[in-house]
Each structure stands twice: as C-alpha cells, then as structure tokens.
C-alpha cells in the first residue's frame, strides 16, 4: 500500500519506498517509521495534503505512489 491509496482521515506509518524516491520527499520528513495522516485530496485528486511530524505538507500523487505505508489499526 502507498500514500496514494489512503483515504482522508486514514493514518499510516511509512515503511519504505517502491522505487527511487526523489530526495525532496526525504527532505520533507517522509522517512521509514514516520507516522502520517491523509488530511484531504485536492478536488481533482492531486495533490494530497498530509499531516507529518506536526505540520501539513502537500505531495504530488506521483510522488505519493512511491512511498509505501502500513495502515494504523
């Protein structure tokens, strides 16, 4: 499962990456073990608004598809 598969309100933990992820994604704090929550999607589905480490960030759908997560129970 990737960040792109989450629905608004879903919480998950980053577990790894599906491919070579842009360095920008790592610099934003999406490192393995990081808790994330999908806040909302833009009206056309791209970008996604995530809550990560106490702040909100927007991530393109193409980049979100590269970040693997495990949903929180």
Residue, then its C-alpha position, 0 to 999 in steps of 0.5 A: x500500500x502507498x500514500x496514494x491509496x489512503x483515504x482522508x482521515x486514514x493514518x499510516x506509518x511509512x515503511x519504505x519506498x517502491x522505487x527511487x524516491x526523489x530526495x525532496x520527499x526525504x527532505x520533507x520528513x517522509x522517512x521509514x517509521x514516520x507516522x502520517x495522516x491523509x488530511x484531504x485530496x485536492x478536488x481533482x485528486x492531486x495533490x494530497x495534503x498530509x499531516x507529518x511530524x506536526x505540520x501539513x505538507x502537500x505531495x504530488x500523487x506521483x510522488x505519493x505512489x512511491x512511498x509505501x505505508x502500513x495502515x494504523x489499526 
